[in-house]
Amino acid sequence: MTRMKRPGPLLTLLTGLLLGVFLLSLNATTGTRNASSAQEEPPATAVSPGATAGPTAPTPASPAAPSTASARPSRSAAADADYAGRTDDDSSAVAVSLRGGRAIAYFCDGRDKESWLKGDVEDDGTMKLTGKNGAKLDGTLRDGKRIRGTVDLGGHRYGFTADKAVKPSGLYRATATVRGAKIDGGWIVLPGGRQVGVLDRDGRPSTAPRIDPETGAVTVDGRTITAKPVTP
């Protein structure tokens, strides 16, 4: 029987060397393929935590700043009151009654010249009042204490100052029919009690009789009628 010989050390070394070369070649090929595949994949999109899909929400608009006009404080309206005084030449009297932004005024010389005027009062106290036959009054309320202005009547201009009146001072009027005549009387009671008025009988003006400021009673042609405070 023939005995088989064992492989020598040289053959064993050669076999191990070939096996090592084969493994190195296989690893190199696998690594190249993996790197190439990694380059071909699209990069992942980064998503912030809490982000949601869909259109971007619009940015809320900032509140509009208040305009200068709305922030500006409004002027207060002229207070309700009565005013009475004389013209600069002391020839006539003027009285003005203010109520709710409206005004009525009376100008008279106590003989035969008179005019009733009315209109609006602006928030700054200015007023432009008008009456019959082109009569007009332009005035300004100053500090709520007096009205300074002018009256244009019959081709003349009269400057005047009317101070704030305390009852019974102020403006009064009476209308009635006495003995078949139409009566229309106006009175201005000045501070201190002085009265200036004109009484019109069917279009014929004359000096008005005195009234009782406490009651407004006045006697016209033997009949007692009542003059009442005038307001717009």
C-alpha positions as CSV (number, residue, x, y, z in Angstrom):
1,M,0.0,0.0,0.0
2,T,1.4,3.4,-1.1
3,R,1.3,6.3,1.5
4,M,0.2,9.8,0.2
5,K,2.6,12.7,0.9
6,R,1.4,15.9,2.8
7,P,1.6,19.2,0.9
8,G,4.7,21.2,1.6
9,P,5.0,24.5,3.4
10,L,5.6,26.3,0.1
11,L,2.3,25.1,-1.4
12,T,0.4,26.1,1.7
13,L,1.9,29.6,1.7
14,L,1.1,30.1,-2.0
15,T,-2.5,29.0,-1.5
16,G,-3.0,31.5,1.3
17,L,-1.5,34.3,-0.7
18,L,-3.9,33.7,-3.7
19,L,-6.8,33.6,-1.3
20,G,-5.8,36.9,0.2
21,V,-5.4,38.6,-3.2
22,F,-8.9,37.3,-4.2
23,L,-10.5,38.8,-1.0
24,L,-8.8,42.2,-1.4
25,S,-10.0,42.4,-5.0
26,L,-13.6,41.5,-4.0
27,N,-13.7,44.2,-1.2
28,A,-12.3,46.9,-3.6
29,T,-15.0,46.1,-6.1
30,T,-17.8,46.1,-3.6
31,G,-16.7,49.5,-2.0
32,T,-16.6,51.2,-5.4
33,R,-20.1,50.1,-6.2
34,N,-21.5,51.3,-2.9
35,A,-19.9,54.7,-3.2
36,S,-21.3,55.1,-6.8
37,S,-24.8,54.1,-5.6
38,A,-24.6,56.6,-2.8
39,Q,-23.8,59.4,-5.2
40,E,-26.8,58.6,-7.5
41,E,-29.4,58.9,-4.6
42,P,-31.0,62.4,-4.4
43,P,-30.2,64.2,-1.1
44,A,-33.1,64.1,1.4
45,T,-34.9,67.4,2.0
46,A,-34.5,68.8,5.4
47,V,-37.7,69.5,7.3
48,S,-37.9,71.7,10.2
49,P,-39.6,70.3,13.3
50,G,-43.3,71.1,13.4
51,A,-43.5,72.1,9.7
52,T,-46.6,71.1,7.8
53,A,-47.2,70.5,4.1
54,G,-49.2,72.9,2.0
55,P,-49.0,76.6,1.0
56,T,-47.1,79.1,3.2
57,A,-49.5,81.0,5.6
58,P,-49.7,84.7,4.8
59,T,-47.9,87.1,7.2
60,P,-50.6,89.0,9.2
61,A,-50.7,92.7,8.3
62,S,-49.5,95.2,10.9
63,P,-52.3,97.3,12.3
64,A,-52.6,100.7,10.6
65,A,-51.3,103.6,12.6
66,P,-54.0,106.1,13.6
67,S,-54.2,109.1,11.3
68,T,-53.2,112.5,12.5
69,A,-56.8,113.8,11.9
70,S,-58.4,111.2,14.2
71,A,-55.8,111.6,16.9
72,R,-56.4,115.4,17.0
73,P,-58.8,116.3,19.8
74,S,-62.0,118.0,18.6
75,R,-62.9,121.4,19.7
76,S,-65.9,121.7,22.0
77,A,-69.1,123.4,20.8
78,A,-70.2,126.8,22.1
79,A,-72.2,126.5,25.3
80,D,-75.8,127.5,25.5
81,A,-76.1,131.1,26.8
82,D,-77.5,134.6,26.1
83,Y,-75.5,137.7,25.4
84,A,-76.4,141.4,25.3
85,G,-74.6,144.7,24.7
86,R,-74.2,148.0,22.8
87,T,-72.7,149.0,19.5
88,D,-69.3,150.8,19.6
89,D,-71.0,154.1,18.7
90,D,-73.6,153.6,21.5
91,S,-76.4,154.1,19.0
92,S,-78.0,150.7,19.2
93,A,-78.2,147.4,21.1
94,V,-77.4,143.8,20.1
95,A,-78.5,140.6,21.8
96,V,-77.6,137.0,20.8
97,S,-79.1,133.7,22.1
98,L,-77.1,130.5,21.5
99,R,-78.7,127.0,21.8
100,G,-77.4,123.7,20.4
101,G,-75.0,125.2,17.9
102,R,-77.7,127.7,16.5
103,A,-78.0,131.4,17.1
104,I,-80.7,134.1,16.9
105,A,-79.8,137.7,17.2
106,Y,-81.6,141.0,17.4
107,F,-80.3,144.5,16.5
108,C,-82.4,147.6,17.3
109,D,-81.8,151.3,17.9
110,G,-84.9,151.7,20.2
111,R,-86.7,154.0,17.6
112,D,-87.4,152.6,14.2
113,K,-84.4,150.5,13.1
114,E,-84.3,146.8,13.8
115,S,-83.4,143.4,12.4
116,W,-83.7,139.7,13.4
117,L,-80.9,137.4,12.3
118,K,-80.1,133.7,12.6
119,G,-77.7,131.0,11.6
120,D,-75.2,128.4,12.8
121,V,-72.4,128.7,15.4
122,E,-69.2,126.9,14.5
123,D,-67.3,124.8,17.1
124,D,-64.6,127.6,17.4
125,G,-67.3,130.1,18.3
126,T,-67.6,132.0,15.0
127,M,-71.0,132.8,13.6
128,K,-72.4,134.3,10.4
129,L,-76.0,135.2,10.8
130,T,-78.3,136.6,8.2
131,G,-81.6,138.5,8.2
132,K,-84.0,140.3,5.9
133,N,-83.0,142.9,3.3
134,G,-79.3,141.7,3.3
135,A,-78.7,142.2,7.0
136,K,-75.9,140.1,8.4
137,L,-74.0,139.6,11.7
138,D,-70.5,138.3,11.9
139,G,-69.3,137.5,15.4
140,T,-66.9,135.4,17.5
141,L,-67.6,134.0,20.9
142,R,-64.5,134.7,23.1
143,D,-63.8,132.5,26.1
144,G,-67.6,131.9,26.6
145,K,-67.8,135.4,28.1
146,R,-68.6,137.8,25.3
147,I,-69.3,138.1,21.6
148,R,-67.4,140.5,19.5
149,G,-68.5,141.3,16.0
150,T,-70.2,143.5,13.4
151,V,-73.7,144.1,12.1
152,D,-74.3,145.2,8.5
153,L,-77.7,146.9,8.1
154,G,-79.0,149.6,5.8
155,G,-75.7,150.3,4.3
156,H,-74.0,150.8,7.6
157,R,-71.6,148.6,9.6
158,Y,-71.8,148.6,13.4
159,G,-69.2,147.1,15.6
160,F,-70.5,145.7,18.9
161,T,-69.6,143.8,22.1
162,A,-72.2,141.7,23.8
163,D,-71.4,140.3,27.3
164,K,-72.9,137.1,28.7
165,A,-76.3,138.0,30.2
166,V,-77.8,136.8,33.5
167,K,-81.6,136.7,33.7
168,P,-83.6,138.9,33.6
169,S,-81.1,140.4,31.1
170,G,-81.4,138.9,27.6
171,L,-83.6,138.9,24.5
172,Y,-87.4,139.0,24.5
173,R,-90.2,139.0,21.8
174,A,-94.0,139.4,21.7
175,T,-96.4,138.9,18.9
176,A,-100.2,139.5,19.0
177,T,-103.1,141.1,17.4
178,V,-104.3,144.2,19.3
179,R,-107.4,146.3,18.1
180,G,-107.0,144.7,14.6
181,A,-103.3,145.6,14.3
182,K,-100.6,143.0,14.0
183,I,-98.1,143.6,16.8
184,D,-94.5,142.4,16.7
185,G,-92.2,143.7,19.4
186,G,-88.5,143.0,20.3
187,W,-86.7,143.9,23.5
188,I,-83.1,143.8,24.7
189,V,-82.7,144.0,28.4
190,L,-79.1,145.0,29.1
191,P,-77.1,144.3,32.3
192,G,-78.2,146.9,34.9
193,G,-81.8,146.8,33.7
194,R,-81.8,149.2,30.8
195,Q,-84.2,148.3,28.0
196,V,-84.0,148.9,24.2
197,G,-86.8,147.8,22.0
198,V,-88.9,148.4,18.8
199,L,-92.6,147.7,18.5
200,D,-93.9,147.1,15.0
201,R,-97.6,147.9,14.3
202,D,-98.6,146.6,10.9
203,G,-95.2,147.6,9.5
204,R,-94.9,150.9,11.4
205,P,-92.0,150.7,13.8
206,S,-91.7,152.8,16.9
207,T,-90.2,152.8,20.4
208,A,-91.5,149.9,22.4
209,P,-93.0,150.3,25.9
210,R,-91.2,148.8,28.8
211,I,-91.8,145.1,29.7
212,D,-91.7,143.6,33.2
213,P,-88.5,141.4,32.9
214,E,-89.7,139.1,35.7
215,T,-93.0,138.2,34.0
216,G,-92.6,139.6,30.4
217,A,-95.9,141.5,30.8
218,V,-96.2,144.7,28.6
219,T,-99.2,146.9,27.8
220,V,-99.9,147.8,24.2
221,D,-102.8,150.0,23.3
222,G,-104.5,149.2,26.6
223,R,-104.1,145.5,26.3
224,T,-101.6,143.4,28.3
225,I,-99.5,140.9,26.2
226,T,-96.6,138.8,27.2
227,A,-93.0,139.0,25.9
228,K,-91.1,135.7,26.1
229,P,-87.4,134.9,26.1
230,V,-86.1,134.2,22.6
231,T,-84.1,131.0,21.8
232,P,-83.2,129.5,18.4
